[in-house]
Amino acid sequence: MGILGESLDRAAEHTFTRPIPKSAGAQVRFLVKSEKGSTRAVARRLGVSQRTVERYVTGRIRTPRPELAARLVAEVRKSWQPRVRRRAREAAATTGGIVIETRARFGFTAAPGSTDDSRLRLITQHLPPAYAARLFDARSAGASERDLREIAAEGLQEQYFKDHGRRAAGLRVEFTDIDYVELDY
């Protein structure tokens, strides 16, 4: 998973209306419930034995090893509040759009005589719902990090650099050397 994919996941976590369960037992019980009672499926997701999952459910084990605790929190975050996540994505893809904040190297392919040297820029830009929908669709279809970068670069190109088509008509933006990306919707 790449930097844009992880940023989309973090943005989805900001839409949660309730915090994830704190204790390991509550987290495991939530996973078992989300897997329709299958302790075997939860054991596969966590990389532990089915009996270990059953011990967490009954409360015989309370404190997981650090690496298991990290996997447990990650798995719970993936499954936590799916309807809230879905509604937030739908709202961003239809009406709200998405805000991208990034520090990255931007280079340009433009007309001769223009400044097309790449340089590090800090940009915060709202992208319209069409770009949010494209990002979500590409992510759910299993698109690569490169594909997600191209969609984000196209959105920044049209909204930030071309100013909605009012300037820089022949400009083509290259989005490389990403220092960080934060998305919010």
Secondary structure, 3 states (H helix, E strand, C coil): CCHHHHHHHHHHHCCCCCCCCCCHHHHHHHHHHHCCCCHHHHHHHHCCCHHHHHHHHHCCCCCCCHHHHHHHHHHHHHHCCHHHHHHHHHHHHHHHCEEEEEEEEEEEECCCCCCCCCEEEEEEEEECHHHHHHHHHHHHCCCCHHHHHHHHHHHHHHHHHCCCCCCCCCCEEEEEEEEEEEEEC
